[in-house]
Structure formats: C-alpha cells, structure tokens
C-alpha cells in the first residue's frame, strides 16, 4: 500500500494574543501559553503545522505585525517586524476561553525569540499568523519513525498524540544533555519506542542509530526535523541508499547552523533536490 498525505488550507488570520502562563518544561524548553478572544476559530489539523510568531522590537518594546484586510495581508509602514516560525503545540477552547501553547528553545540572548521567551511573563503581548494550511497524517503508514532535535520536539509530540494506536512509533532524538527526554509525558513515553542521544556525548550519533534500524518497509513513514545540516546525510541515506519514495520521507530543516532566521521552506540539500 502506498503512503499518501493530504493537505488542507486554512484562512490566514493575524491574531493579537496575551501571555497567560509560562512553564519550564526542560532545561532549555519553555512553554508559553497564549490567550485571547482573537484565538476563536484557530485551526491546526496536522502534526507538522507551523505558524508565524511576531515579537516586540527589543530596542523599543513595540510589537509590529501585519494586518489582514479584504484585499489581503498589509504590512505596516512603520516599526520593525521580527518574526519566527513555531509549531502550535496544543489549542484548547472552552466556554469562550481560548488557549494556545507554543514551546520555545531558549539559548540566552542569541536571538530575539530566545531572548523574549527567556523573559516572557503573564500579560506580555504577541501576534501570531497561521497556520495557512496543514499536511494531515499519512494514509497507509503502519510505522512512523521520528528523528528530531529539541526544535522539533513539539512537532514530534503532535505526531505521538495524533497517530492512532494501531501505528507503531519509533523515535531517535538528539538533545543537549540528559534531562531532555523529560519533555514527553509518561503517556507519550509509553506510546513510542525511543532512543535519546546527548550532544554532551558528541555529535553525529543519529546517523548510525538510523542505519541500525535496518531495512525500512514501504508502509513506513519517516519524519526528519531539526538542524538542516544534521538532516542532509539522513535524508540521503533514506532516499538514495535505501531507495525510499518521496512520499515516505519528510525532511524539514527548522534551523541551519550559522544562519539567522533560515527559511525552513528551502530544500535542506540543494545539491540533491527532491525527485
């Protein structure tokens, strides 16, 4: 049975929201809960959805974001727009109260998103836009392999929660240090057969771990996400050595070492384009 993955589009909406809770999930992952009436109607249907988060200018504290009009999206004439893409982890709506969780990797003041998230508190303002669309769960997959670093743990969490229990789950996760595995709940740990690799033990551990899984059948879907450079040899192995089809492998470079605000829509390996 071939694997198919449908897509759906959502109306693009820009929403102003307020921080209502902050929780430290692991040493370098903070969960920011956003609330507000403008979250009414928020939709996120796929495990790999992403939205645009707009941050205040650290120099002025001013939040600048585009607005939606009848003719489309309009960028303001003044102010500095600072935005990054993030996974909408979880959305809850009850009795007119709406909440959206987004998890941020914090690494000091190296970037505006990390700097903001490390200091976020109740009452802070943000704007979000999207998701513009969703890629749904793959039809025909009986086994899903998740390969991710910290930046893709929220998407991995969505995969775990959204896949039916009839689908076998395997995970290979690279995190900074021991304790990163605490990101998943006990119920999620029970759902997936996972190996955790710590960068304190050295880089490059995922490649041999993926190869050690052996042959990968035609009903297996592989999700690769994280630092783009790490994913290049993994994708080449799956697509070129094992010969897996394009429909069986999704590789998404959430960030690229040495590049500020890298576009994750770009191919992770321009020298080896998709078929």
N, C-alpha and C positions, 0 to 999 in steps of 0.2 A: 504494500500500500504506500503510495507516495504521500509526502507531507505537504500540506497546503496551509497557508496562513492568510486569513482575510484581513482587510483593512477597512476602517470606518472613519469618516470625517466628522469633526465637531465644529460648531460655530466658534470663531475666535472671539474671545471676550477678555478684556483687560479689567482686572479687579483690584480694588484697594482693600487691603486687609490689615489686621492688627495682631501683634503677637499676644497670645493669651496664656502660653505656658512654654517653659524651657526645661529640658531634661538632658542630663549627660548619660548617654547610652553606653559608650565605651570611652577609653582614654581620649580618643580623637574624633568621636562622632557625637554631635549634639542634635537632639530632636527639637525642632521649633514648631510649635502648634500655632496655626493662624486661624483667626476667626473674623466674622463679619457678615453682614447681610448680603454683600455682593457675591459671596460664595454660593448663594442659592442657584441651583441649576448646574453646579460644577459636575463634569463628567470625565471619568478616566476609566477606559474599558480594557486596556491591555497592560501586560506586565512591564513593557519597556517604554511606557509613555513618559514624556518629559514636558515640562513647562518652563517658561521664561520667568525668572525672578529678577525684579528690578530693585536695586539697593540705593539708599541715600548716598549722596556725594560725601565722602569722608571729610572733605575740606570745608563744606558748608552745612552739612546735615540735611540738605534739601533733597527730597525724593522727586525725581523726574521720570516720568513714564509716558508712553504714547497713550492716545485715547482712540476709541472706536467711534466712527461716525457712519452715517448711512452710505457714504461713498468709500468707506474702508478705514484703515488704520492711519492715524495722523500723528506725526512726531512733533513735539513742541519746538518752538523757535528758540527757546532759552533753556538753560540748565544743562547738566551733564547726565546723559543716560548711561548707567552702569548696570549690566545685566549678565546673568549666567544661567545655564540650563540645569534643571534639577528634576529628580524623579518625585512625583507626588506619591508619597508612601501610603497614606490612608486618608480617606474622607468619611466624615460622619455628619449626618443631618438628622436632627430630632427636635420636634416642637419649635420649628423656626430658628433653631440654633445650629450653626454650621461650623465645622472644624476641619482643618486640613493639616496633616503632619508632613514636614519635609525634614530630612536628615542631612546635616552639613558635616563634611570632613573639615575639622579645624586644624590649622597648622600655623598658628601665630598670625602675624600681620603681613604675610607674604602676598596676600591678595585681598581685594575688597570684600569678597564674600566671606572668607575665613575671618577677617578682622571684624566684620559685622556680626557674624554668628557667635564668635567668642565673647561678645559683649551684649548680645541680644537680651532684652528683658521685656516683661509684660508692658504692653502699651506702645511698643515700637511699631512704626508703620512700614509696610512694604507694598509693592504692587506685583501682581503675577499676571501672566497671559498664557492661555492654552489650557490643556493640550489642544493642538489643532487637529489631531487625529490619533487613532490607536491601531496598532497591529495586534490582532487578537491571538489567542492561544493557537498553537499549531494543530491542525486536524491530522489525525493519522499517526501521531507520535505516541509511542508506548514507553519511551525512555527519554528523559531530558537531562543533559549534562550542563551544569552551570559553572563557568570559570570567571572569577571576578576578583578585583581588589576592593578596598574599602569604598571607593566611589560608586561601585555597582552593587554593594550590599543591599541598598533599598530596592533596586530592581530585582535582585535575587530573592529578597523577602516576598515581593509580589508574586514571583513565579511560584514559590513554595505555597503561598496561600491560595493562589488561583487555580493551580493544576488539580485535576481530580485525583483522588487517591489511587485510582487504577494505573496512573502513570508513575513509573519508577524514577526517582530523583537521585542524581549523583552530583556532588559539589567539590570543586577544587578552589580554595580561597586563599589569596595572599593578603596578609595584613602586616602592620608594622611590627607588632610584638604580641607576646602571649597576653590573652585577655580580649583580643579582637573577636574571638568566637562567641563572646558573651552578647554579641549583637543580636543573635537569634534567640527567640523564646524557647523554653523547653519543648513546647509542642512542635516548633519548627525543626529543632534538632532531631526529634523523633521521626519526623517526616522524611528526612534526607540523609543519605549516606555521604558524609563529607570528610574531606581531609583539609587541614589548616596548615598553612606554611607562613613562617615568620621571617620578615626581612632581616631581623637580627641574626638569623642563621645563614644569611646570604641570599643573593638574587638568583633567578634562573631555576627555581625549584619546580615551577608549574610545568614546564616543557616535559621533563622526564616523567612527571606524575601523569600527565595526559597520555603519553605514549604507553605507560604501564597499564592503561585500561584495556589495551589490546584492540582487536577489531571492533568497529562500530557499525551496527546494522542499519539497514535502510529505514527503519522506523524510529531511529534515534535523532533527536534534535539537539544541537549544541549552541548554547548562548555564551559568547565571549564578550566581556566588557571590562573596561578599566583603562590603564595607561596604554596608549596606542602602540608604542614600541614593543611592549611585552606581548601584544596580541599577534604581531606580524608572523613570527615563526609558528605560533599555534595554528593560525588560520592556514598557513602554507602546508603544514602537516596534514590538517584535516582535508583540505580541498585538493592538494596536489599529490600527496603521498598516499593517503587513504582513498582519494577519489570521491569523497562525499559530494553530493549535489549542492548547488547554491541554496536550495530550499531547506537543506538540513543544517546550515550554519549561518548564524547571525553574529557578526563581529562589529562592535561599536566602541571606538576609541573615545572614551569620555574626556580624556585629557591627554596631552602629549608633553613629555618631559622637556623643559626649556622653552615652551611656547605658552604665552599668556593668552588665555581665553581661546584656545584652539577650537575650531569648528568640528564638532563630533559627527557632522553630516559628511565630512570629507572622507574619502577612502583611507583606510589605515595604512595601505601599502600601494601607493600609486604605480609602482613598478610591476604590480601583479593585480590588474583590475579584475573585477568580477566578470564572469562569463556573460 
